[in-house]
Amino acid sequence: MIYTGSKTYESIKVSNERFLDELHKFQPTVKRIVLNKKHIPMVLQYIFPWSKRYDEIIDFMKKNK
């Protein structure tokens, strides 16, 4: 599960794209999820347990042990 903020820093977008290019060599079905967020809100949503994204990540980890 890969999230990217559409309003994040350009360097993060480029790094994310490079990471996905390499990841697809091993896991070609992984898709990026683009959210309409800047960098800091993207990061913060993963540490607050009341966030919808927090629940998505926890569910993903439980399903993909």
Predicted model as a PDB file, atoms N, CA, C, CB and O in Angstrom, pLDDT in the B-factor column:
MODEL        1                                                                  
ATOM      1  N   MET A   1       0.858  -1.171   0.000  1.00 82.00           N  
ATOM      2  CA  MET A   1       0.000   0.000   0.000  1.00 82.00           C  
ATOM      3  C   MET A   1       0.897   1.224   0.000  1.00 82.00           C  
ATOM      4  CB  MET A   1      -0.973   0.003   1.224  1.00 82.00           C  
ATOM      5  O   MET A   1       1.686   1.427   0.923  1.00 82.00           O  
ATOM      6  N   ILE A   2       0.775   2.030  -1.030  1.00 88.00           N  
ATOM      7  CA  ILE A   2       1.607   3.225  -1.185  1.00 88.00           C  
ATOM      8  C   ILE A   2       0.695   4.439  -1.348  1.00 88.00           C  
ATOM      9  CB  ILE A   2       2.576   3.087  -2.409  1.00 88.00           C  
ATOM     10  O   ILE A   2      -0.112   4.505  -2.276  1.00 88.00           O  
ATOM     11  N   TYR A   3       0.835   5.394  -0.436  1.00 88.00           N  
ATOM     12  CA  TYR A   3       0.094   6.643  -0.538  1.00 88.00           C  
ATOM     13  C   TYR A   3       1.040   7.755  -0.996  1.00 88.00           C  
ATOM     14  CB  TYR A   3      -0.569   7.006   0.821  1.00 88.00           C  
ATOM     15  O   TYR A   3       2.208   7.787  -0.609  1.00 88.00           O  
ATOM     16  N   THR A   4       0.529   8.650  -1.813  1.00 90.00           N  
ATOM     17  CA  THR A   4       1.263   9.843  -2.212  1.00 90.00           C  
ATOM     18  C   THR A   4       0.310  11.030  -2.152  1.00 90.00           C  
ATOM     19  CB  THR A   4       1.878   9.684  -3.643  1.00 90.00           C  
ATOM     20  O   THR A   4      -0.839  10.938  -2.582  1.00 90.00           O  
ATOM     21  N   GLY A   5       0.795  12.131  -1.620  1.00 90.00           N  
ATOM     22  CA  GLY A   5      -0.006  13.354  -1.608  1.00 90.00           C  
ATOM     23  C   GLY A   5       0.163  14.119  -2.907  1.00 90.00           C  
ATOM     24  O   GLY A   5       1.290  14.349  -3.345  1.00 90.00           O  
ATOM     25  N   SER A   6      -0.916  14.510  -3.516  1.00 92.00           N  
ATOM     26  CA  SER A   6      -0.834  15.232  -4.793  1.00 92.00           C  
ATOM     27  C   SER A   6      -0.224  16.628  -4.620  1.00 92.00           C  
ATOM     28  CB  SER A   6      -2.229  15.351  -5.420  1.00 92.00           C  
ATOM     29  O   SER A   6       0.261  17.217  -5.586  1.00 92.00           O  
ATOM     30  N   LYS A   7      -0.247  17.150  -3.403  1.00 94.00           N  
ATOM     31  CA  LYS A   7       0.287  18.490  -3.143  1.00 94.00           C  
ATOM     32  C   LYS A   7       1.630  18.447  -2.405  1.00 94.00           C  
ATOM     33  CB  LYS A   7      -0.719  19.301  -2.332  1.00 94.00           C  
ATOM     34  O   LYS A   7       2.083  19.466  -1.884  1.00 94.00           O  
ATOM     35  N   THR A   8       2.257  17.284  -2.361  1.00 91.00           N  
ATOM     36  CA  THR A   8       3.507  17.145  -1.622  1.00 91.00           C  
ATOM     37  C   THR A   8       4.676  17.721  -2.403  1.00 91.00           C  
ATOM     38  CB  THR A   8       3.769  15.682  -1.295  1.00 91.00           C  
ATOM     39  O   THR A   8       4.517  18.151  -3.545  1.00 91.00           O  
ATOM     40  N   TYR A   9       5.830  17.729  -1.797  1.00 91.00           N  
ATOM     41  CA  TYR A   9       7.032  18.263  -2.430  1.00 91.00           C  
ATOM     42  C   TYR A   9       7.391  17.455  -3.672  1.00 91.00           C  
ATOM     43  CB  TYR A   9       8.205  18.266  -1.440  1.00 91.00           C  
ATOM     44  O   TYR A   9       7.225  16.236  -3.705  1.00 91.00           O  
ATOM     45  N   GLU A  10       7.882  18.150  -4.685  1.00 93.00           N  
ATOM     46  CA  GLU A  10       8.238  17.485  -5.945  1.00 93.00           C  
ATOM     47  C   GLU A  10       9.284  16.400  -5.730  1.00 93.00           C  
ATOM     48  CB  GLU A  10       8.756  18.507  -6.956  1.00 93.00           C  
ATOM     49  O   GLU A  10       9.216  15.346  -6.363  1.00 93.00           O  
ATOM     50  N   SER A  11      10.244  16.637  -4.855  1.00 94.00           N  
ATOM     51  CA  SER A  11      11.288  15.636  -4.610  1.00 94.00           C  
ATOM     52  C   SER A  11      10.705  14.346  -4.029  1.00 94.00           C  
ATOM     53  CB  SER A  11      12.352  16.201  -3.660  1.00 94.00           C  
ATOM     54  O   SER A  11      11.209  13.258  -4.309  1.00 94.00           O  
ATOM     55  N   ILE A  12       9.661  14.460  -3.232  1.00 91.00           N  
ATOM     56  CA  ILE A  12       9.011  13.273  -2.675  1.00 91.00           C  
ATOM     57  C   ILE A  12       8.257  12.534  -3.770  1.00 91.00           C  
ATOM     58  CB  ILE A  12       8.052  13.657  -1.525  1.00 91.00           C  
ATOM     59  O   ILE A  12       8.266  11.304  -3.812  1.00 91.00           O  
ATOM     60  N   LYS A  13       7.610  13.273  -4.650  1.00 91.00           N  
ATOM     61  CA  LYS A  13       6.906  12.630  -5.757  1.00 91.00           C  
ATOM     62  C   LYS A  13       7.884  11.846  -6.641  1.00 91.00           C  
ATOM     63  CB  LYS A  13       6.151  13.682  -6.596  1.00 91.00           C  
ATOM     64  O   LYS A  13       7.599  10.719  -7.046  1.00 91.00           O  
ATOM     65  N   VAL A  14       9.034  12.453  -6.933  1.00 94.00           N  
ATOM     66  CA  VAL A  14      10.045  11.793  -7.771  1.00 94.00           C  
ATOM     67  C   VAL A  14      10.582  10.554  -7.065  1.00 94.00           C  
ATOM     68  CB  VAL A  14      11.205  12.766  -8.106  1.00 94.00           C  
ATOM     69  O   VAL A  14      10.705   9.497  -7.685  1.00 94.00           O  
ATOM     70  N   SER A  15      10.902  10.668  -5.785  1.00 94.00           N  
ATOM     71  CA  SER A  15      11.408   9.522  -5.025  1.00 94.00           C  
ATOM     72  C   SER A  15      10.374   8.408  -4.960  1.00 94.00           C  
ATOM     73  CB  SER A  15      11.804   9.951  -3.610  1.00 94.00           C  
ATOM     74  O   SER A  15      10.714   7.230  -5.071  1.00 94.00           O  
ATOM     75  N   ASN A  16       9.131   8.777  -4.782  1.00 93.00           N  
ATOM     76  CA  ASN A  16       8.052   7.797  -4.731  1.00 93.00           C  
ATOM     77  C   ASN A  16       7.929   7.059  -6.061  1.00 93.00           C  
ATOM     78  CB  ASN A  16       6.724   8.479  -4.376  1.00 93.00           C  
ATOM     79  O   ASN A  16       7.729   5.845  -6.088  1.00 93.00           O  
ATOM     80  N   GLU A  17       8.048   7.790  -7.150  1.00 94.00           N  
ATOM     81  CA  GLU A  17       7.969   7.182  -8.482  1.00 94.00           C  
ATOM     82  C   GLU A  17       9.124   6.204  -8.701  1.00 94.00           C  
ATOM     83  CB  GLU A  17       7.980   8.272  -9.575  1.00 94.00           C  
ATOM     84  O   GLU A  17       8.924   5.116  -9.240  1.00 94.00           O  
ATOM     85  N   ARG A  18      10.318   6.588  -8.288  1.00 96.00           N  
ATOM     86  CA  ARG A  18      11.483   5.698  -8.414  1.00 96.00           C  
ATOM     87  C   ARG A  18      11.293   4.435  -7.575  1.00 96.00           C  
ATOM     88  CB  ARG A  18      12.776   6.430  -7.983  1.00 96.00           C  
ATOM     89  O   ARG A  18      11.589   3.327  -8.021  1.00 96.00           O  
ATOM     90  N   PHE A  19      10.799   4.621  -6.364  1.00 95.00           N  
ATOM     91  CA  PHE A  19      10.547   3.478  -5.492  1.00 95.00           C  
ATOM     92  C   PHE A  19       9.545   2.521  -6.141  1.00 95.00           C  
ATOM     93  CB  PHE A  19      10.027   3.950  -4.118  1.00 95.00           C  
ATOM     94  O   PHE A  19       9.761   1.309  -6.163  1.00 95.00           O  
ATOM     95  N   LEU A  20       8.459   3.066  -6.665  1.00 95.00           N  
ATOM     96  CA  LEU A  20       7.445   2.225  -7.309  1.00 95.00           C  
ATOM     97  C   LEU A  20       7.997   1.505  -8.539  1.00 95.00           C  
ATOM     98  CB  LEU A  20       6.240   3.071  -7.706  1.00 95.00           C  
ATOM     99  O   LEU A  20       7.653   0.349  -8.786  1.00 95.00           O  
ATOM    100  N   ASP A  21       8.837   2.172  -9.299  1.00 96.00           N  
ATOM    101  CA  ASP A  21       9.446   1.532 -10.469  1.00 96.00           C  
ATOM    102  C   ASP A  21      10.239   0.297 -10.050  1.00 96.00           C  
ATOM    103  CB  ASP A  21      10.361   2.525 -11.218  1.00 96.00           C  
ATOM    104  O   ASP A  21      10.158  -0.747 -10.697  1.00 96.00           O  
ATOM    105  N   GLU A  22      10.997   0.417  -8.977  1.00 96.00           N  
ATOM    106  CA  GLU A  22      11.785  -0.726  -8.493  1.00 96.00           C  
ATOM    107  C   GLU A  22      10.892  -1.787  -7.854  1.00 96.00           C  
ATOM    108  CB  GLU A  22      12.843  -0.256  -7.482  1.00 96.00           C  
ATOM    109  O   GLU A  22      11.097  -2.983  -8.059  1.00 96.00           O  
ATOM    110  N   LEU A  23       9.916  -1.352  -7.091  1.00 96.00           N  
ATOM    111  CA  LEU A  23       8.998  -2.294  -6.439  1.00 96.00           C  
ATOM    112  C   LEU A  23       8.235  -3.126  -7.455  1.00 96.00           C  
ATOM    113  CB  LEU A  23       8.014  -1.545  -5.546  1.00 96.00           C  
ATOM    114  O   LEU A  23       8.000  -4.314  -7.234  1.00 96.00           O  
ATOM    115  N   HIS A  24       7.849  -2.520  -8.557  1.00 96.00           N  
ATOM    116  CA  HIS A  24       7.076  -3.228  -9.581  1.00 96.00           C  
ATOM    117  C   HIS A  24       7.850  -4.378 -10.217  1.00 96.00           C  
ATOM    118  CB  HIS A  24       6.642  -2.260 -10.657  1.00 96.00           C  
ATOM    119  O   HIS A  24       7.249  -5.269 -10.819  1.00 96.00           O  
ATOM    120  N   LYS A  25       9.151  -4.369 -10.093  1.00 96.00           N  
ATOM    121  CA  LYS A  25       9.949  -5.508 -10.579  1.00 96.00           C  
ATOM    122  C   LYS A  25       9.642  -6.762  -9.778  1.00 96.00           C  
ATOM    123  CB  LYS A  25      11.455  -5.190 -10.501  1.00 96.00           C  
ATOM    124  O   LYS A  25       9.761  -7.874 -10.294  1.00 96.00           O  
ATOM    125  N   PHE A  26       9.250  -6.592  -8.523  1.00 96.00           N  
ATOM    126  CA  PHE A  26       8.984  -7.714  -7.626  1.00 96.00           C  
ATOM    127  C   PHE A  26       7.496  -7.893  -7.318  1.00 96.00           C  
ATOM    128  CB  PHE A  26       9.745  -7.524  -6.338  1.00 96.00           C  
ATOM    129  O   PHE A  26       7.032  -9.009  -7.086  1.00 96.00           O  
ATOM    130  N   GLN A  27       6.766  -6.801  -7.319  1.00 94.00           N  
ATOM    131  CA  GLN A  27       5.335  -6.817  -7.023  1.00 94.00           C  
ATOM    132  C   GLN A  27       4.619  -5.916  -8.032  1.00 94.00           C  
ATOM    133  CB  GLN A  27       5.055  -6.347  -5.551  1.00 94.00           C  
ATOM    134  O   GLN A  27       4.275  -4.777  -7.717  1.00 94.00           O  
ATOM    135  N   PRO A  28       4.399  -6.426  -9.240  1.00 94.00           N  
ATOM    136  CA  PRO A  28       3.872  -5.585 -10.324  1.00 94.00           C  
ATOM    137  C   PRO A  28       2.446  -5.085 -10.127  1.00 94.00           C  
ATOM    138  CB  PRO A  28       3.931  -6.338 -11.592  1.00 94.00           C  
ATOM    139  O   PRO A  28       2.021  -4.176 -10.840  1.00 94.00           O  
ATOM    140  N   THR A  29       1.705  -5.639  -9.200  1.00 93.00           N  
ATOM    141  CA  THR A  29       0.309  -5.226  -9.034  1.00 93.00           C  
ATOM    142  C   THR A  29       0.114  -4.097  -8.022  1.00 93.00           C  
ATOM    143  CB  THR A  29      -0.512  -6.405  -8.616  1.00 93.00           C  
ATOM    144  O   THR A  29      -1.001  -3.602  -7.858  1.00 93.00           O  
ATOM    145  N   VAL A  30       1.181  -3.689  -7.345  1.00 92.00           N  
ATOM    146  CA  VAL A  30       1.056  -2.611  -6.358  1.00 92.00           C  
ATOM    147  C   VAL A  30       0.692  -1.318  -7.071  1.00 92.00           C  
ATOM    148  CB  VAL A  30       2.374  -2.436  -5.546  1.00 92.00           C  
ATOM    149  O   VAL A  30       1.306  -0.944  -8.071  1.00 92.00           O  
ATOM    150  N   LYS A  31      -0.318  -0.647  -6.535  1.00 90.00           N  
ATOM    151  CA  LYS A  31      -0.762   0.626  -7.108  1.00 90.00           C  
ATOM    152  C   LYS A  31      -0.643   1.718  -6.061  1.00 90.00           C  
ATOM    153  CB  LYS A  31      -2.219   0.528  -7.628  1.00 90.00           C  
ATOM    154  O   LYS A  31      -0.849   1.497  -4.867  1.00 90.00           O  
ATOM    155  N   ARG A  32      -0.307   2.888  -6.541  1.00 91.00           N  
ATOM    156  CA  ARG A  32      -0.207   4.053  -5.669  1.00 91.00           C  
ATOM    157  C   ARG A  32      -1.606   4.616  -5.427  1.00 91.00           C  
ATOM    158  CB  ARG A  32       0.727   5.136  -6.286  1.00 91.00           C  
ATOM    159  O   ARG A  32      -2.450   4.619  -6.323  1.00 91.00           O  
ATOM    160  N   ILE A  33      -1.834   5.085  -4.217  1.00 90.00           N  
ATOM    161  CA  ILE A  33      -3.074   5.764  -3.862  1.00 90.00           C  
ATOM    162  C   ILE A  33      -2.727   7.240  -3.700  1.00 90.00           C  
ATOM    163  CB  ILE A  33      -3.724   5.163  -2.542  1.00 90.00           C  
ATOM    164  O   ILE A  33      -1.938   7.602  -2.827  1.00 90.00           O  
ATOM    165  N   VAL A  34      -3.305   8.084  -4.529  1.00 92.00           N  
ATOM    166  CA  VAL A  34      -3.008   9.522  -4.491  1.00 92.00           C  
ATOM    167  C   VAL A  34      -4.114  10.231  -3.715  1.00 92.00           C  
ATOM    168  CB  VAL A  34      -2.876  10.115  -5.940  1.00 92.00           C  
ATOM    169  O   VAL A  34      -5.298  10.105  -4.025  1.00 92.00           O  
ATOM    170  N   LEU A  35      -3.695  10.975  -2.701  1.00 90.00           N  
ATOM    171  CA  LEU A  35      -4.627  11.754  -1.884  1.00 90.00           C  
ATOM    172  C   LEU A  35      -4.370  13.236  -2.101  1.00 90.00           C  
ATOM    173  CB  LEU A  35      -4.492  11.390  -0.382  1.00 90.00           C  
ATOM    174  O   LEU A  35      -3.231  13.638  -2.339  1.00 90.00           O  
ATOM    175  N   ASN A  36      -5.385  14.030  -2.025  1.00 92.00           N  
ATOM    176  CA  ASN A  36      -5.283  15.474  -2.235  1.00 92.00           C  
ATOM    177  C   ASN A  36      -4.770  16.146  -0.956  1.00 92.00           C  
ATOM    178  CB  ASN A  36      -6.662  16.070  -2.654  1.00 92.00           C  
ATOM    179  O   ASN A  36      -5.499  16.874  -0.282  1.00 92.00           O  
ATOM    180  N   LYS A  37      -3.490  15.882  -0.641  1.00 90.00           N  
ATOM    181  CA  LYS A  37      -2.906  16.399   0.597  1.00 90.00           C  
ATOM    182  C   LYS A  37      -1.490  16.901   0.363  1.00 90.00           C  
ATOM    183  CB  LYS A  37      -2.906  15.321   1.682  1.00 90.00           C  
ATOM    184  O   LYS A  37      -0.830  16.539  -0.611  1.00 90.00           O  
ATOM    185  N   LYS A  38      -1.042  17.756   1.295  1.00 91.00           N  
ATOM    186  CA  LYS A  38       0.355  18.188   1.342  1.00 91.00           C  
ATOM    187  C   LYS A  38       1.148  17.182   2.173  1.00 91.00           C  
ATOM    188  CB  LYS A  38       0.483  19.632   1.937  1.00 91.00           C  
ATOM    189  O   LYS A  38       0.584  16.225   2.704  1.00 91.00           O  
ATOM    190  N   HIS A  39       2.456  17.403   2.282  1.00 87.00           N  
ATOM    191  CA  HIS A  39       3.336  16.436   2.939  1.00 87.00           C  
ATOM    192  C   HIS A  39       3.018  16.221   4.425  1.00 87.00           C  
ATOM    193  CB  HIS A  39       4.763  16.887   2.797  1.00 87.00           C  
ATOM    194  O   HIS A  39       2.819  15.084   4.854  1.00 87.00           O  
ATOM    195  N   ILE A  40       2.970  17.279   5.195  1.00 87.00           N  
ATOM    196  CA  ILE A  40       2.767  17.135   6.645  1.00 87.00           C  
ATOM    197  C   ILE A  40       1.432  16.456   6.965  1.00 87.00           C  
ATOM    198  CB  ILE A  40       2.826  18.510   7.327  1.00 87.00           C  
ATOM    199  O   ILE A  40       1.419  15.531   7.777  1.00 87.00           O  
ATOM    200  N   PRO A  41       0.311  16.869   6.368  1.00 86.00           N  
ATOM    201  CA  PRO A  41      -0.937  16.149   6.634  1.00 86.00           C  
ATOM    202  C   PRO A  41      -0.878  14.675   6.223  1.00 86.00           C  
ATOM    203  CB  PRO A  41      -2.078  16.827   5.911  1.00 86.00           C  
ATOM    204  O   PRO A  41      -1.525  13.832   6.843  1.00 86.00           O  
ATOM    205  N   MET A  42      -0.100  14.364   5.176  1.00 83.00           N  
ATOM    206  CA  MET A  42       0.043  12.960   4.763  1.00 83.00           C  
ATOM    207  C   MET A  42       0.707  12.155   5.879  1.00 83.00           C  
ATOM    208  CB  MET A  42       0.874  12.850   3.448  1.00 83.00           C  
ATOM    209  O   MET A  42       0.281  11.041   6.182  1.00 83.00           O  
ATOM    210  N   VAL A  43       1.738  12.715   6.485  1.00 84.00           N  
ATOM    211  CA  VAL A  43       2.469  12.010   7.539  1.00 84.00           C  
ATOM    212  C   VAL A  43       1.625  11.924   8.812  1.00 84.00           C  
ATOM    213  CB  VAL A  43       3.811  12.716   7.833  1.00 84.00           C  
ATOM    214  O   VAL A  43       1.542  10.865   9.435  1.00 84.00           O  
ATOM    215  N   LEU A  44       1.014  13.013   9.189  1.00 84.00           N  
ATOM    216  CA  LEU A  44       0.267  13.053  10.449  1.00 84.00           C  
ATOM    217  C   LEU A  44      -0.914  12.092  10.484  1.00 84.00           C  
ATOM    218  CB  LEU A  44      -0.227  14.449  10.700  1.00 84.00           C  
ATOM    219  O   LEU A  44      -1.272  11.591  11.550  1.00 84.00           O  
ATOM    220  N   GLN A  45      -1.514  11.833   9.347  1.00 81.00           N  
ATOM    221  CA  GLN A  45      -2.693  10.967   9.355  1.00 81.00           C  
ATOM    222  C   GLN A  45      -2.382   9.540   9.791  1.00 81.00           C  
ATOM    223  CB  GLN A  45      -3.318  10.946   7.986  1.00 81.00           C  
ATOM    224  O   GLN A  45      -3.294   8.786  10.128  1.00 81.00           O  
ATOM    225  N   TYR A  46      -1.106   9.160   9.789  1.00 79.00           N  
ATOM    226  CA  TYR A  46      -0.744   7.787  10.163  1.00 79.00           C  
ATOM    227  C   TYR A  46      -0.451   7.624  11.641  1.00 79.00           C  
ATOM    228  CB  TYR A  46       0.449   7.342   9.376  1.00 79.00           C  
ATOM    229  O   TYR A  46      -0.280   6.499  12.111  1.00 79.00           O  
ATOM    230  N   ILE A  47      -0.387   8.711  12.381  1.00 82.00           N  
ATOM    231  CA  ILE A  47      -0.088   8.572  13.809  1.00 82.00           C  
ATOM    232  C   ILE A  47      -1.301   8.818  14.701  1.00 82.00           C  
ATOM    233  CB  ILE A  47       1.015   9.524  14.192  1.00 82.00           C  
ATOM    234  O   ILE A  47      -1.237   8.593  15.910  1.00 82.00           O  
ATOM    235  N   PHE A  48      -2.390   9.272  14.120  1.00 79.00           N  
ATOM    236  CA  PHE A  48      -3.591   9.521  14.918  1.00 79.00           C  
ATOM    237  C   PHE A  48      -4.568   8.368  14.760  1.00 79.00           C  
ATOM    238  CB  PHE A  48      -4.257  10.851  14.509  1.00 79.00           C  
ATOM    239  O   PHE A  48      -5.064   8.137  13.658  1.00 79.00           O  
ATOM    240  N   PRO A  49      -4.856   7.646  15.824  1.00 78.00           N  
ATOM    241  CA  PRO A  49      -5.718   6.467  15.713  1.00 78.00           C  
ATOM    242  C   PRO A  49      -7.151   6.768  15.303  1.00 78.00           C  
ATOM    243  CB  PRO A  49      -5.734   5.747  17.006  1.00 78.00           C  
ATOM    244  O   PRO A  49      -7.881   5.844  14.942  1.00 78.00           O  
ATOM    245  N   TRP A  50      -7.578   8.013  15.345  1.00 82.00           N  
ATOM    246  CA  TRP A  50      -8.941   8.336  14.917  1.00 82.00           C  
ATOM    247  C   TRP A  50      -9.004   8.653  13.418  1.00 82.00           C  
ATOM    248  CB  TRP A  50      -9.478   9.524  15.725  1.00 82.00           C  
ATOM    249  O   TRP A  50     -10.076   8.954  12.894  1.00 82.00           O  
ATOM    250  N   SER A  51      -7.867   8.587  12.731  1.00 81.00           N  
ATOM    251  CA  SER A  51      -7.821   8.871  11.298  1.00 81.00           C  
ATOM    252  C   SER A  51      -8.292   7.675  10.483  1.00 81.00           C  
ATOM    253  CB  SER A  51      -6.406   9.263  10.878  1.00 81.00           C  
ATOM    254  O   SER A  51      -7.987   6.530  10.818  1.00 81.00           O  
ATOM    255  N   LYS A  52      -9.026   7.937   9.427  1.00 82.00           N  
ATOM    256  CA  LYS A  52      -9.480   6.884   8.509  1.00 82.00           C  
ATOM    257  C   LYS A  52      -8.280   6.147   7.912  1.00 82.00           C  
ATOM    258  CB  LYS A  52     -10.358   7.484   7.379  1.00 82.00           C  
ATOM    259  O   LYS A  52      -8.326   4.927   7.753  1.00 82.00           O  
ATOM    260  N   ARG A  53      -7.224   6.859   7.584  1.00 85.00           N  
ATOM    261  CA  ARG A  53      -6.024   6.249   6.995  1.00 85.00           C  
ATOM    262  C   ARG A  53      -5.345   5.316   7.989  1.00 85.00           C  
ATOM    263  CB  ARG A  53      -5.035   7.335   6.534  1.00 85.00           C  
ATOM    264  O   ARG A  53      -4.830   4.266   7.605  1.00 85.00           O  
ATOM    265  N   TYR A  54      -5.341   5.689   9.247  1.00 84.00           N  
ATOM    266  CA  TYR A  54      -4.761   4.844  10.292  1.00 84.00           C  
ATOM    267  C   TYR A  54      -5.442   3.478  10.276  1.00 84.00           C  
ATOM    268  CB  TYR A  54      -4.904   5.512  11.691  1.00 84.00           C  
ATOM    269  O   TYR A  54      -4.773   2.445  10.301  1.00 84.00           O  
ATOM    270  N   ASP A  55      -6.750   3.476  10.234  1.00 86.00           N  
ATOM    271  CA  ASP A  55      -7.508   2.215  10.197  1.00 86.00           C  
ATOM    272  C   ASP A  55      -7.208   1.416   8.937  1.00 86.00           C  
ATOM    273  CB  ASP A  55      -9.009   2.494  10.284  1.00 86.00           C  
ATOM    274  O   ASP A  55      -7.109   0.190   8.990  1.00 86.00           O  
ATOM    275  N   GLU A  56      -7.064   2.098   7.804  1.00 87.00           N  
ATOM    276  CA  GLU A  56      -6.728   1.403   6.554  1.00 87.00           C  
ATOM    277  C   GLU A  56      -5.382   0.693   6.657  1.00 87.00           C  
ATOM    278  CB  GLU A  56      -6.707   2.392   5.381  1.00 87.00           C  
ATOM    279  O   GLU A  56      -5.235  -0.445   6.209  1.00 87.00           O  
ATOM    280  N   ILE A  57      -4.410   1.367   7.244  1.00 85.00           N  
ATOM    281  CA  ILE A  57      -3.075   0.787   7.372  1.00 85.00           C  
ATOM    282  C   ILE A  57      -3.103  -0.411   8.316  1.00 85.00           C  
ATOM    283  CB  ILE A  57      -2.072   1.843   7.878  1.00 85.00           C  
ATOM    284  O   ILE A  57      -2.505  -1.445   8.021  1.00 85.00           O  
ATOM    285  N   ILE A  58      -3.787  -0.283   9.437  1.00 87.00           N  
ATOM    286  CA  ILE A  58      -3.878  -1.397  10.392  1.00 87.00           C  
ATOM    287  C   ILE A  58      -4.555  -2.587   9.735  1.00 87.00           C  
ATOM    288  CB  ILE A  58      -4.653  -0.976  11.666  1.00 87.00           C  
ATOM    289  O   ILE A  58      -4.075  -3.712   9.872  1.00 87.00           O  
ATOM    290  N   ASP A  59      -5.645  -2.375   9.032  1.00 91.00           N  
ATOM    291  CA  ASP A  59      -6.339  -3.463   8.328  1.00 91.00           C  
ATOM    292  C   ASP A  59      -5.434  -4.106   7.280  1.00 91.00           C  
ATOM    293  CB  ASP A  59      -7.623  -2.939   7.661  1.00 91.00           C  
ATOM    294  O   ASP A  59      -5.398  -5.330   7.154  1.00 91.00           O  
ATOM    295  N   PHE A  60      -4.712  -3.288   6.537  1.00 89.00           N  
ATOM    296  CA  PHE A  60      -3.794  -3.789   5.521  1.00 89.00           C  
ATOM    297  C   PHE A  60      -2.724  -4.683   6.154  1.00 89.00           C  
ATOM    298  CB  PHE A  60      -3.136  -2.618   4.767  1.00 89.00           C  
ATOM    299  O   PHE A  60      -2.425  -5.758   5.634  1.00 89.00           O  
ATOM    300  N   MET A  61      -2.156  -4.244   7.264  1.00 90.00           N  
ATOM    301  CA  MET A  61      -1.105  -5.026   7.926  1.00 90.00           C  
ATOM    302  C   MET A  61      -1.664  -6.349   8.463  1.00 90.00           C  
ATOM    303  CB  MET A  61      -0.472  -4.211   9.078  1.00 90.00           C  
ATOM    304  O   MET A  61      -0.991  -7.377   8.390  1.00 90.00           O  
ATOM    305  N   LYS A  62      -2.853  -6.329   8.984  1.00 94.00           N  
ATOM    306  CA  LYS A  62      -3.446  -7.575   9.496  1.00 94.00           C  
ATOM    307  C   LYS A  62      -3.704  -8.572   8.376  1.00 94.00           C  
ATOM    308  CB  LYS A  62      -4.754  -7.279  10.235  1.00 94.00           C  
ATOM    309  O   LYS A  62      -3.531  -9.776   8.564  1.00 94.00           O  
ATOM    310  N   LYS A  63      -4.116  -8.079   7.213  1.00 92.00           N  
ATOM    311  CA  LYS A  63      -4.425  -8.958   6.075  1.00 92.00           C  
ATOM    312  C   LYS A  63      -3.174  -9.471   5.381  1.00 92.00           C  
ATOM    313  CB  LYS A  63      -5.293  -8.225   5.069  1.00 92.00           C  
ATOM    314  O   LYS A  63      -3.222 -10.501   4.708  1.00 92.00           O  
ATOM    315  N   ASN A  64      -2.061  -8.775   5.532  1.00 86.00           N  
ATOM    316  CA  ASN A  64      -0.842  -9.096   4.782  1.00 86.00           C  
ATOM    317  C   ASN A  64       0.334  -9.435   5.676  1.00 86.00           C  
ATOM    318  CB  ASN A  64      -0.470  -7.946   3.893  1.00 86.00           C  
ATOM    319  O   ASN A  64       1.454  -8.976   5.450  1.00 86.00           O  
ATOM    320  N   LYS A  65       0.076 -10.229   6.678  1.00 80.00           N  
ATOM    321  CA  LYS A  65       1.160 -10.623   7.612  1.00 80.00           C  
ATOM    322  C   LYS A  65       2.184 -11.478   6.915  1.00 80.00           C  
ATOM    323  CB  LYS A  65       0.595 -11.383   8.824  1.00 80.00           C  
ATOM    324  O   LYS A  65       3.160 -11.901   7.534  1.00 80.00           O  
TER     325      LYS A  65                                                      
ENDMDL                                                                          
END                                                                             
